[in-house]
Amino acid sequence: MIWLTWRQFRAQAVVAAAALGAFAVILGVTGPNLAHLYAATGLGSCRANCESLASTFLSQMRSDAVYPLLYFAGGAALYITPALIGIFWGAPLVTRELEAGTFRLAWNQSVTRIRWMAAKLALIGLAAMATAGLLSLMVTWWASPIDQAGGFPVTMGQLSRFSSLVFDARGLAPIGYAAFAFTLGVTVGVLIRRTLPAMAITLACVAIVQLAWPTVVRPHLIPPATATTPVSVNPGDAIMAHNGQLTVPVTDLPGAWIISNQTITPAGHVFVLPDIPACQTGTQQQCDAWLATQHLRRQITYQPASRFWALQWYETAIFLALALALAGFCVWWTRRRRLT
């Protein structure tokens, strides 16, 4: 059964191995140079007040077009890998047998239906996890100097490890996503029983999960920490939203995932800059003096940088559990289905 499954899967395995090999060569050639650039700036030995060194390293990194290209290419590859696995490995796994009618022959052999389905799920599922895991290992190693410097600089700040575009492309998370996408594709296939519709539905479901999970579920996997400190708000330094709210930039929590950052009044309400002469028509000093009388505080909800790997483990465990549940359903469905 394992040999037959491998024969059916070998074309996809060759494509995956070729893609991994190409990434290994490209990242293996450019990675040491990026690490040397990181070490040459002194960041590796810096323990405090490293902002200027990090800025120098990131500027030098961005000056070479190869590094930004590979940074985003690696992230994009890991972001779409689960979807590709679900579409091309998961969805056709059973629907191909159903549409061709070969399941009648397979299910009347000495191999039981449960063993038939379990072998397919186990072999190809492990291949999916290994593919995503190896790609994640390479990209995580290659991008580690950029991540340690605070993340790739963009218009709105930096893409830290907690960014939704980066978290899914680092560490263990891609393994869980790949396992889930594969078993989801198989499950959709056995229910829809048509390959192309199953592929389309799998793609939509994986995309919805990848887009919704970082904002709806991930912030609450571990109860976030909170911090409330007095602030002296300077409208010239603060970021003013369109509704008049003032947000003071967070500079004392390096590497943390800032979930919410609000300026509040002593009563605990979100502060909204009123239409007063001191700040609308007065001088900067007059506005600062008026703000000082408001006794404003900064309230931050965040995940500390030290929780990165804990969140990775929790999220991976959840998606592996979902994958096992979907695999169990597929085995049950195969056992219950009649030959029609």
ABEGO torsion letter per residue (X at the ends): XAAAAAAAAAAAAAAAAAAAAAAAAAAAAAAAAAAAAAAAAGAAABABGAAAAAAAAAAAAAABAAAAAAAAAAAAAAAAAAAAAAAAAAAAAAAAAAAAGAAAAAAABABBAAAAAAAAAAAAAAAAAAAAAAAAAAAAAAAAAAAAAGEBBBAAEBBBAABAAAAAABEAAAAAAAAAAAAAAAAAAAAAGBAAAAAAAAAAAAAAAAAAAAAAAAAAABBBBBBBBBBBBBAAABBBBAAGBBBBBBAABBGBBBABBBBBBAAGBBBBBBBBAAAAABBAAAAAAAAAAAGBBBBBBBBBAAAAAAAAAAAAAAAAAAAAAAAAAAAAAAAABBBX
